[in-house]
């Protein structure tokens, strides 16, 4: 047993906002629990959530100290129940129980609403209640001291504290392993946490694997509660290969079948593809953490269930291709959807018009949103000049009271001047402002007029910046640190080369300096300007998030600021109903596929379409040519241009062979001499070397590859080195061209 003290639990036992999914009351139960919970319905909706949380914390305390079960109304009438209330109030006020981030006012609300539950129950059932409102400050300190003098079970503390890991970039994550703890035991959970910490340090961002651990924990809970009669889970049976084989097949089935039971806002094919990607990640995690850490053996024959290859790539496949019914459906990372079955004519229109059109539509939309933010920011001073300053307990002037425009100007001025541009707008403060202005104002409208950096305001800025600078990945941009730990601005600086945005590209594991255009630099300056109030708020609190470039004002603009913890948290913003409805008129169907990754990939592909250079595309994305080809250039485009340049080469050979023949136009793909002239200007072959004469077995593949645009030749000395695919393509094109020439000459 460990004594509760600031030294033992400096971060608090329960983190701010922490709740347990599928939480079960164990100590407070039976009719006693039912009686207390029945009082929740009598509370206003605004108080019900805090009261429920207080009840959750009460159960946590009872469980921590191993309190005897409280099961009936009789247990609520004892002196022991009276004593535990005093201990509970001390726990709520102690930073050892609730994390220090929980404000004192929040702790007071928890105490008040817990008391209201008991007070409401006392009207119908005789129970003993400790009246907290009579407490003096010294009595509150006594309650805290009483709590911090008790001894509690460290194993149980671990379950409530949670299992935290940090990745290579010092990102902190909490692993959900409550079911693992209960079913597989504290020793197994401790070892799993140890292996997870090592695994996290090997990754630059661990967010996806946090979701994997959560999925595994949910499965363990389901498996343990499943009524089917089978061998129960234990650390021992996880060392039996045949059991592991059967377990993971059950896991796979549960993983995919469970999606249909959840409310889905995305098309089923997309959901299934996401589930498949997550399943592949689950298998990778199981191998790296469970098997390698000795917590589990490999399944029998080392055969792992791989999900459905028709949904996405297999365990060993690279790229981002998605499959359904055995056929590649779409360009996996672009805004524009590209079927594989299109004709060359359709592909031409699709590639050169629709992709660019879709991209420009999104970029122009994002620019309009940015311009609106800038306009609102510039209008704040004028609104302040026209509004009254609201003071506590007084109304604004009679000419402005009840007038929506003037009242809104007064609200803008008050937030700007009294609260330095940002404040937490709770129920009490809103009531005060409504009374002072005479209008029931819209919080979202006030936030928009103050150019608050809400998630919906931040989104188009991030999208536009990635579109202008596709070298920026979503992870590197959203995690950009504007200030270093010493408070020096290092993330966005002016140099002789221009404005530079400094980010960390996780996969490269190094710092990246991105030179911005004047337009892009002005947008970053705008972002810094609108986040200044929330940045100051976080800095005053001592929250390290103030250093980040992207800071979001919570809620509709007046709740706790936060930063995007992962690309997923940003992506969810673009999928929320409010965002989709607000922008569907301007974006149409594109609003459903919008993401930073797709914007970036589309920008890179457009570079290729304009230059036909893999090298330039890779440079724009900050990737190697191999990564650009395998991960970003859709197979349709690769196939289209490979076939196109083969035909160009074949036509060039035919034109050269039949340059003096009257049947020249008939033998080619051209409909007129002017079309042929344009072709010759662009693609005419230089005189054929001796090695390319008909019947020769020797070919200069460099010459062929030079015609087949997009194939890179790397020369070392006098030797030409082509990769296998490029060499095969060049050889095939040459042989087909020579064969056609021979057939034409024979026919002539």
C-alpha positions in Angstrom: 0.0 0.0 0.0 1.2 3.5 -0.8 0.5 6.7 1.1 -1.3 9.5 -0.9 1.0 12.5 -1.2 2.1 15.0 -3.8 5.4 13.2 -4.0 3.7 9.9 -4.8 1.2 11.2 -7.3 2.5 14.6 -8.6 0.3 14.4 -11.7 -2.8 13.3 -9.8 -4.4 9.9 -9.9 -7.2 10.8 -12.3 -6.5 13.0 -15.4 -8.6 15.9 -16.3 -11.7 14.8 -18.3 -10.9 11.1 -17.8 -13.8 8.7 -18.1 -13.8 4.9 -18.5 -15.6 3.4 -21.5 -18.0 0.6 -20.3 -17.3 1.7 -16.7 -19.0 -0.6 -14.2 -19.9 0.3 -10.6 -18.5 -2.3 -8.3 -18.5 -0.9 -4.7 -21.5 1.4 -5.0 -24.2 -1.0 -6.5 -27.6 -2.5 -6.1 -30.5 -0.4 -4.8 -28.1 2.2 -3.3 -26.7 3.0 -6.7 -30.1 3.0 -8.3 -31.5 5.4 -5.7 -28.7 7.9 -6.2 -28.8 7.7 -10.0 -32.5 8.3 -9.9 -31.8 11.8 -8.7 -29.9 12.7 -12.0 -33.2 13.1 -13.9 -34.3 15.8 -11.5 -31.2 18.0 -12.2 -31.1 20.5 -15.1 -29.3 19.1 -18.2 -26.4 21.5 -17.7 -25.7 20.0 -14.2 -26.4 16.4 -15.0 -23.0 15.7 -16.7 -21.0 17.1 -13.7 -23.2 15.2 -11.3 -22.5 12.0 -13.2 -18.8 12.7 -13.2 -18.9 13.3 -9.5 -20.6 9.9 -9.0 -17.9 8.3 -11.2 -15.2 9.9 -9.0 -16.9 8.7 -5.9 -16.9 5.1 -7.1 -13.2 5.5 -8.0 -12.4 6.5 -4.5 -14.4 3.7 -2.9 -12.6 1.2 -5.2 -9.2 2.7 -4.5 -9.5 2.4 -0.7 -11.2 -1.0 -0.9 -14.3 0.2 0.8 -16.9 -2.4 1.8 -19.8 -2.7 -0.7 -22.6 -0.1 -0.5 -25.6 -1.9 -1.8 -28.7 -0.7 -0.1 -30.4 2.3 1.5 -29.4 1.0 4.9 -25.7 1.5 4.0 -26.5 5.2 3.2 -27.6 5.7 6.8 -24.4 4.7 8.6 -21.7 6.8 10.1 -19.2 5.2 7.7 -21.1 6.7 4.8 -20.9 10.1 6.5 -17.2 9.7 6.9 -16.6 8.6 3.4 -18.3 11.8 2.1 -15.8 13.9 4.1 -12.9 11.9 2.6 -14.4 12.2 -0.9 -14.6 16.0 -0.6 -11.0 16.1 0.5 -10.1 13.9 -2.5 -11.9 16.2 -5.0 -10.0 19.3 -3.7 -6.7 17.4 -3.6 -4.3 17.6 -6.6 -3.2 14.1 -5.7 -6.6 12.7 -6.7 -7.7 15.0 -9.6 -5.0 16.4 -11.8 -3.9 20.0 -11.1 -5.3 21.1 -14.5 -8.8 20.8 -13.0 -9.7 24.3 -11.8 -10.8 25.0 -8.3 -14.2 26.2 -9.6 -14.6 22.9 -11.4 -13.9 21.0 -8.1 -16.5 23.1 -6.3 -19.1 22.2 -9.0 -18.3 18.5 -8.5 -18.8 18.8 -4.7 -22.0 20.8 -5.1 -23.6 18.5 -7.6 -22.7 15.4 -5.6 -24.3 17.0 -2.6 -27.4 17.8 -4.7 -27.8 14.1 -5.6 -27.7 13.1 -1.9 -29.9 16.1 -0.8 -32.5 15.2 -3.4 -32.5 11.5 -2.2 -32.8 12.6 1.4 -36.3 14.0 0.6 -37.7 10.5 0.1 -35.1 8.3 1.9 -33.5 8.9 5.2 -29.7 9.0 4.7 -26.8 10.8 6.4 -25.5 13.8 4.5 -22.4 16.0 5.2 -23.4 19.6 4.4 -20.3 20.9 2.6 -21.5 24.5 2.3 -20.7 25.0 6.0 -17.1 24.2 5.4 -14.6 27.0 6.1 -11.3 27.2 4.2 -9.5 25.6 7.1 -12.0 22.7 7.2 -11.4 22.1 3.4 -7.7 21.9 4.1 -8.4 19.4 6.9 -10.4 17.3 4.4 -7.5 17.4 1.9 -5.0 16.5 4.7 -7.2 13.6 5.7 -7.3 12.2 2.2 -3.5 12.7 1.7 -2.8 10.7 4.9 -4.5 7.4 3.8 -2.8 4.5 2.1 -4.1 3.0 -1.2 -3.3 0.0 -3.4 -0.7 1.1 -6.1 -2.0 -1.6 -8.4 -5.4 -0.1 -8.4 -4.0 3.4 -8.7 -2.3 2.2 -11.9 -5.6 1.3 -13.5 -7.1 4.8 -12.7 -3.9 6.7 -13.6 -3.7 5.0 -16.9 -0.8 3.7 -18.9 1.1 6.6 -20.6 3.7 6.4 -23.3 5.7 9.0 -25.2 6.8 8.7 -28.8 10.1 9.9 -30.4 8.8 13.4 -30.8 7.8 13.6 -27.1 4.1 13.3 -27.9 2.3 11.9 -24.8 -0.5 9.3 -25.2 -2.7 7.4 -22.7 -3.3 3.8 -23.5 -6.7 2.3 -22.8 -6.0 -1.0 -21.1 -8.7 -1.3 -18.5 -10.1 -4.6 -19.8 -6.6 -6.0 -20.2 -6.0 -5.2 -16.6 -9.2 -6.9 -15.4 -9.0 -9.9 -17.6 -5.3 -10.6 -18.0 -4.2 -9.2 -14.7 -2.0 -6.4 -13.4 1.3 -8.3 -14.1 0.5 -8.8 -17.8 -0.7 -5.2 -18.0 2.5 -3.9 -16.4 4.6 -5.9 -18.9 2.5 -4.8 -21.8 2.9 -1.2 -20.7 6.7 -1.7 -20.5 6.8 -3.1 -24.1 4.5 -0.4 -25.4 6.8 2.3 -24.0 9.7 0.8 -26.0 7.5 0.5 -29.1 6.3 4.1 -28.8 9.9 5.4 -28.7 10.6 3.8 -32.0 7.8 5.8 -33.7 7.7 9.5 -34.5 3.9 9.6 -33.9 2.1 6.9 -31.9 -1.5 8.0 -32.3 -2.5 5.2 -34.7 -1.1 2.6 -32.4 -3.0 4.1 -29.4 -6.1 3.3 -31.4 -4.8 -0.2 -32.0 -4.3 -0.8 -28.2 -7.8 0.6 -27.6 -9.2 -1.8 -30.2 -7.4 -4.7 -28.6 -8.7 -3.7 -25.1 -12.3 -3.5 -26.5 -11.9 -7.0 -28.0 -10.6 -8.4 -24.7 -13.7 -7.0 -23.0 -16.0 -8.5 -25.6 -14.3 -11.9 -25.6 -14.5 -12.1 -21.8 -18.2 -11.3 -21.8 -19.1 -13.4 -24.8 -21.6 -16.1 -23.6 -20.1 -18.8 -25.9 -18.4 -21.5 -23.9 -14.7 -21.5 -24.7 -11.4 -21.3 -23.0 -11.0 -18.1 -21.0 -8.3 -15.6 -21.7 -5.2 -15.7 -19.5 -1.5 -15.0 -19.9 -0.8 -18.7 -19.9 -3.1 -19.6 -22.9 -1.5 -16.7 -24.9 1.6 -18.9 -25.0 -0.3 -21.7 -26.8 0.1 -21.3 -30.7 -3.2 -23.0 -31.5 -5.1 -20.8 -29.1 -3.5 -17.6 -30.5 -4.5 -18.8 -34.0 -8.1 -19.2 -33.0 -8.1 -16.0 -30.9 -6.9 -13.7 -33.7 -9.4 -15.2 -36.2 -12.1 -14.3 -33.6 -10.5 -10.9 -33.2 -10.6 -10.4 -37.0 -14.3 -11.4 -37.2 -15.3 -9.1 -34.3 -13.2 -6.2 -35.8 -15.0 -6.2 -39.1 -18.5 -7.3 -38.1 -18.7 -4.7 -35.3 -18.6 -1.8 -37.7 -22.2 -2.4 -38.8 -23.4 -1.9 -35.2 -22.0 1.6 -35.1 -23.6 4.7 -36.5 -21.6 5.5 -39.7 -21.4 8.8 -41.6 -19.1 7.5 -44.3 -19.8 5.2 -47.2 -19.5 1.5 -46.3 -16.6 0.9 -48.8 -14.6 3.6 -47.1 -15.4 2.3 -43.6 -14.3 -1.2 -44.6 -11.1 0.1 -46.2 -10.3 2.0 -43.0 -11.0 -1.1 -40.9 -8.7 -3.1 -43.1 -5.9 -0.6 -42.7 -6.4 -0.7 -39.0 -6.4 -4.5 -39.0 -3.1 -4.6 -40.8 -1.8 -2.2 -38.1 -3.2 -4.5 -35.4 -1.2 -7.4 -36.8 2.0 -5.4 -37.0 1.5 -4.2 -33.4 0.8 -7.8 -32.2 4.1 -9.0 -33.8 6.2 -6.1 -32.5 4.8 -5.8 -29.0 3.0 -9.0 -27.9 5.2 -11.6 -29.7 8.5 -9.8 -29.6 7.9 -8.8 -26.0 7.3 -12.5 -25.0 3.7 -11.8 -23.9 2.3 -14.0 -26.6 3.4 -16.7 -29.0 3.0 -16.5 -32.7 -0.1 -18.3 -34.0 0.2 -21.9 -35.2 2.4 -22.0 -38.3 2.9 -18.2 -38.0 -0.3 -17.8 -40.0 -1.9 -14.5 -39.2 -5.3 -13.5 -40.5 -4.8 -10.6 -43.0 -8.4 -9.4 -43.5 -9.5 -8.9 -47.1 -7.0 -8.2 -49.8 -9.9 -6.8 -51.9 -10.3 -4.0 -49.4 -6.7 -2.7 -49.4 -3.0 -3.7 -49.7 -1.7 -6.9 -48.1 0.8 -7.0 -45.2 3.8 -6.8 -47.5 2.4 -4.4 -50.2 3.5 -0.8 -50.3 1.5 2.2 -51.6 -2.0 3.3 -50.9 -4.1 1.3 -53.4 -7.7 0.4 -52.4 -9.5 -2.5 -53.9 -13.1 -3.8 -54.1 -14.5 -6.7 -56.0 -10.9 -7.5 -57.2 -10.5 -4.3 -59.2 -8.7 -1.1 -58.3 -11.3 1.5 -57.8 -9.8 4.9 -57.5 -6.8 7.1 -57.3 -6.2 6.5 -53.6 -4.9 9.9 -52.5 -6.4 12.4 -54.9 -9.4 14.7 -54.7 -10.5 13.4 -58.1 -11.7 9.8 -58.4 -10.1 8.1 -61.4 -11.6 4.7 -62.5 -9.2 2.4 -64.2 -11.6 1.6 -67.0 -11.6 5.0 -68.7 -10.5 5.4 -72.3 -7.5 7.4 -73.3 -9.8 10.3 -74.5 -11.6 10.2 -71.2 -8.4 9.9 -69.2 -7.0 13.0 -71.0 -10.0 15.1 -70.1 -10.0 13.6 -66.6 -6.3 14.1 -65.9 -5.7 17.6 -67.4 -9.0 19.2 -66.7 -10.9 17.6 -63.8 -8.0 17.1 -61.5 -6.8 20.6 -61.9 -10.4 21.9 -61.8 -11.1 20.1 -58.5 -7.9 21.2 -57.0 -8.5 24.9 -58.0 -12.0 24.7 -56.7 -10.8 23.7 -53.2 -7.9 26.2 -53.3 -10.2 29.1 -54.3 -12.7 28.1 -51.6 -10.0 28.0 -48.9 -8.7 31.4 -50.1 -12.2 32.9 -49.8 -12.4 31.6 -46.2 -9.1 33.1 -45.4 -10.1 36.5 -46.9 -13.2 36.5 -44.8 -11.2 35.9 -41.6 -8.9 38.7 -42.6 -11.9 41.0 -43.2 -13.4 40.2 -39.8 -10.0 40.8 -38.1 -9.7 44.2 -39.7 -13.3 45.1 -38.7 -12.7 44.5 -34.9 -11.3 47.9 -34.2 -14.3 49.6 -35.9 -16.7 47.4 -33.9 -14.9 48.4 -30.6 -15.3 52.1 -31.4 -19.0 51.6 -31.9 -19.6 49.4 -28.9 -19.9 50.0 -25.1 -17.6 48.3 -22.6 -19.6 45.9 -20.4 -18.8 46.1 -16.7 -19.9 43.7 -14.0 -23.4 44.3 -12.8 -24.3 47.0 -15.3 -26.0 47.3 -18.6 -24.8 48.9 -21.8 -26.3 52.3 -22.8 -30.0 52.5 -23.5 -29.4 53.3 -27.2 -27.5 50.1 -27.6 -29.4 47.8 -25.2 -31.4 45.2 -27.1 -30.1 46.3 -30.4 -28.4 43.3 -32.1 -25.7 45.1 -34.0 -24.7 47.6 -31.3 -25.0 44.9 -28.6 -22.7 42.6 -30.7 -20.2 45.5 -31.0 -20.3 45.8 -27.2 -19.6 42.1 -26.8 -16.7 42.4 -29.2 -15.2 45.3 -27.4 -15.6 43.7 -24.0 -13.9 40.5 -25.0 -11.2 42.4 -26.8 -10.3 45.0 -24.2 -11.3 43.3 -20.9 -10.2 39.8 -21.7 -7.4 40.4 -24.2 -9.3 38.8 -27.0 -10.2 35.5 -25.4 -12.0 34.1 -22.3 -13.8 31.0 -21.3 -17.5 31.6 -21.7 -19.2 29.6 -19.1 -22.9 29.5 -18.2 -22.6 32.2 -15.6 -20.6 34.6 -17.8 -23.0 34.2 -20.7 -25.9 35.0 -18.4 -24.2 38.1 -17.3 -23.5 39.2 -20.9 -27.1 38.5 -22.0 -28.4 40.6 -19.1 -26.0 43.4 -19.9 -26.7 43.6 -23.6 -30.4 42.6 -23.8 -29.9 40.0 -26.5 -29.4 36.3 -26.5 -26.4 36.4 -28.8 -24.9 33.6 -30.9 -21.6 32.4 -29.5 -20.5 31.2 -32.9 -21.3 34.6 -34.4 -19.4 36.4 -31.7 -16.4 34.0 -32.3 -16.6 34.7 -36.0 -16.7 38.5 -35.5 -13.6 38.2 -33.3 -11.8 36.0 -35.8 -11.4 33.4 -33.2 -9.3 30.4 -34.4 -12.0 27.8 -34.1 -11.4 24.4 -35.8 -13.6 25.5 -38.7 -11.6 28.7 -39.2 -8.2 26.9 -38.9 -9.1 24.1 -41.4 -9.1 26.2 -44.6 -5.8 27.9 -43.6 -4.1 24.5 -43.2 -5.6 23.3 -46.5 -4.5 26.4 -48.4 -1.0 26.2 -47.1 -0.5 22.6 -48.0 -1.9 23.3 -51.5 0.7 26.1 -51.9 3.5 24.1 -50.4 2.9 20.4 -50.9 6.3 19.7 -49.3 4.4 20.2 -46.1 2.8 17.0 -44.7 -0.3 17.2 -42.6 1.7 15.9 -39.6 4.6 18.4 -40.0 2.4 21.4 -40.5 -0.1 20.7 -37.7 2.8 20.0 -35.2 4.8 23.0 -36.2 6.3 24.8 -33.2 6.3 28.6 -33.6 8.4 29.1 -30.5 11.2 27.0 -29.0 11.3 26.1 -25.3 13.2 29.3 -24.5 10.4 31.4 -26.0 12.3 32.4 -29.1 10.4 32.5 -32.4 12.0 29.8 -34.5 9.2 28.2 -36.5 8.5 31.2 -38.8 11.3 33.5 -39.5 12.3 36.1 -42.1 15.6 35.5 -43.9 17.4 36.9 -46.9 15.8 34.2 -49.0 12.3 35.2 -47.8 9.9 33.9 -45.2 10.8 30.4 -43.9 8.5 28.0 -42.1 10.5 25.5 -40.1 8.9 22.1 -39.5 9.9 18.6 -38.5 9.2 15.9 -41.1 8.8 12.8 -38.9 9.7 10.2 -41.5 12.9 12.0 -42.4 13.6 12.5 -38.8 15.0 16.0 -39.3 14.1 19.6 -39.5 12.9 21.0 -42.8 13.0 24.7 -43.9 10.3 25.6 -46.3 10.7 28.9 -48.2 7.3 30.5 -48.5 5.9 32.9 -51.1 4.9 36.4 -50.0 1.2 35.3 -50.2 1.8 32.2 -48.1 3.8 34.2 -45.6 1.0 36.6 -45.2 -1.4 33.8 -44.5 0.9 32.4 -41.8 1.1 35.9 -40.3 -2.7 36.0 -40.3 -2.7 32.7 -38.5 -0.3 33.9 -35.9 -2.4 37.1 -35.4 -5.7 35.3 -34.8 -4.1 32.7 -32.5 -2.4 35.4 -30.4 -5.2 35.7 -27.7 -5.4 31.9 -27.1 -1.6 31.7 -27.2 -1.4 34.3 -24.4 -4.1 32.4 -22.5 -2.2 29.1 -22.6 1.2 30.8 -21.9 -0.3 32.4 -18.7 -1.6 28.9 -17.6 1.9 27.4 -18.2 0.5 25.1 -20.9 3.4 24.2 -23.3 0.9 24.1 -26.2 1.3 27.9 -26.5 4.4 27.3 -28.6 2.5 25.6 -31.4 1.6 27.4 -34.6 -1.8 25.9 -34.9 -3.9 26.5 -31.7 -7.6 26.0 -31.7 -10.1 27.8 -29.5 -12.3 25.0 -28.2 -16.1 24.6 -28.7 -17.6 27.5 -30.7 -14.6 29.7 -29.8 -14.7 30.2 -26.1 -13.8 27.0 -24.5 -10.3 25.6 -23.5 -7.8 26.0 -26.3 -6.1 22.9 -27.7 -3.8 21.7 -30.4 -4.3 18.9 -32.9 -2.9 15.8 -31.3 -2.8 13.9 -34.7 -3.9 14.1 -38.3 -6.9 12.1 -37.3 -8.2 14.8 -35.0 -7.9 17.4 -37.8 -9.5 15.0 -40.3 -12.5 14.6 -38.0 -13.1 18.3 -38.2 -13.6 18.0 -42.0 -16.1 15.2 -41.6 -18.3 16.9 -39.0 -21.8 17.7 -40.0 -21.6 21.4 -39.3 -18.5 21.7 -41.5 -20.0 19.7 -44.4 -23.3 21.6 -44.3 -21.5 24.9 -44.2 -19.3 24.3 -47.2 -21.2 21.8 -49.4 -22.7 24.6 -51.5 -19.2 25.8 -52.6 -17.4 22.5 -52.7 -20.1 20.1 -53.8 -19.1 16.4 -53.6 -15.5 17.4 -52.9 -16.5 18.2 -49.3 -16.8 14.5 -48.6 -13.3 13.6 -49.7 -11.5 16.7 -48.4 -8.2 16.1 -46.5 -4.8 17.5 -46.2 -3.3 14.3 -47.5 -5.4 14.4 -50.7 -4.7 18.1 -51.3 -1.0 17.4 -51.0 -1.1 14.4 -53.3 -3.2 16.2 -55.9 -0.7 19.2 -55.9 2.1 16.7 -56.5 0.3 14.9 -59.3 -0.4 18.3 -61.0 3.3 19.0 -61.0 3.8 15.8 -62.8 1.0 16.5 -65.3 2.5 19.8 -66.1 6.1 18.7 -66.3 5.9 14.9 -67.0 8.8 14.7 -64.6 8.8 12.3 -61.7 11.8 14.2 -60.4 10.0 17.5 -60.2 7.0 15.8 -58.6 9.2 14.2 -56.0 10.9 17.5 -55.3 7.6 19.3 -54.8 6.5 16.7 -52.3 9.9 16.5 -50.5 10.1 12.8 -51.3 12.3 10.4 -53.2 11.4 9.5 -56.8 10.6 6.0 -55.6 8.2 7.2 -53.0 6.6 9.6 -55.4 6.0 6.9 -57.9 4.8 4.2 -55.5 2.8 6.2 -53.1 1.5 9.3 -54.9 1.3 8.8 -58.7 -1.9 6.8 -59.3 -1.5 3.6 -61.4 -4.0 5.1 -64.0 -1.7 8.0 -64.7 1.4 5.9 -64.9 -0.4 3.5 -67.3 -1.8 6.3 -69.4 1.5 8.0 -70.0 3.4 4.8 -70.5 1.0 3.8 -73.3 0.9 7.3 -74.7 4.7 7.5 -75.0 4.9 4.0 -76.5 2.4 5.2 -79.2 4.4 8.4 -79.7 7.6 6.3 -80.3 5.8 3.9 -82.6 4.4 6.8 -84.7 7.8 8.5 -84.8 9.4 5.3 -86.2 6.6 4.9 -88.8 7.0 8.5 -89.9 10.7 8.1 -90.2 10.4 4.9 -92.2 7.7 6.2 -94.5 8.7 9.8 -94.9 8.8 9.5 -98.7 5.6 7.4 -99.0 2.2 8.7 -100.2 0.6 6.4 -97.6 2.3 8.2 -94.7 -0.8 9.8 -93.2 -2.8 6.5 -93.5 -0.2 4.6 -91.6 -0.2 6.9 -88.6 -2.8 7.9 -86.0 -3.1 11.4 -87.4 -6.1 12.8 -89.3 -4.5 15.7 -91.1 -1.1 17.0 -92.2 -1.3 19.9 -89.8 -1.8 17.4 -86.9 1.2 15.5 -88.2 3.3 18.7 -88.5 2.5 19.5 -84.8 3.5 16.0 -83.9 6.8 16.3 -85.8 7.6 19.6 -84.1 7.3 18.0 -80.7 8.4 14.4 -81.2 10.4 14.0 -84.4 13.1 11.4 -84.1 16.7 12.4 -84.8 18.4 10.2 -87.5 18.5 6.5 -86.4 22.0 5.4 -85.2 23.5 2.3 -86.8 22.6 0.2 -83.8 18.8 0.8 -84.4 18.8 -0.4 -88.0 16.3 -3.2 -88.7 17.7 -6.6 -87.9 20.2 -5.3 -85.5 20.3 -7.1 -82.1 22.0 -4.2 -80.4 19.9 -1.3 -79.2 20.7 1.9 -77.4 18.1 1.8 -74.6 19.0 5.3 -73.5 17.8 6.7 -76.8 14.5 4.8 -76.5 14.1 5.8 -72.8 14.7 9.4 -73.7 11.7 9.3 -76.0 9.6 7.6 -73.4 9.0 10.6 -71.1 9.3 10.2 -67.4 11.8 7.3 -67.4 15.0 8.3 -65.6 18.4 7.1 -66.9 21.3 7.0 -64.4 24.7 6.9 -66.1 27.8 5.7 -64.4 30.8 6.0 -66.7 29.8 4.8 -70.2 27.2 2.3 -68.9 23.5 3.0 -68.9 21.5 1.7 -66.0 17.8 1.5 -66.2 15.5 -0.2 -63.6 14.0 -3.4 -64.7 10.6 -1.9 -65.5 12.0 1.0 -67.5 14.3 -1.3 -69.5 11.5 -3.7 -70.3 9.3 -0.8 -71.4 11.9 0.7 -73.7 12.9 -2.7 -75.2 9.2 -3.5 -75.9 8.5 -0.2 -77.5 11.6 -0.5 -79.7 10.7 -4.1 -80.8 7.1 -3.1 -81.6 8.2 -0.1 -83.6 10.7 -2.1 -85.7 8.0 -4.8 -86.2 5.5 -2.3 -87.5 8.1 -0.8 -89.9 8.9 -4.3 -91.3 5.2 -5.0 -91.8 4.6 -1.7 -93.6 7.6 -2.3 -95.9 6.4 -5.9 -96.7 2.9 -4.7 -97.5 4.2 -2.0 -99.7 
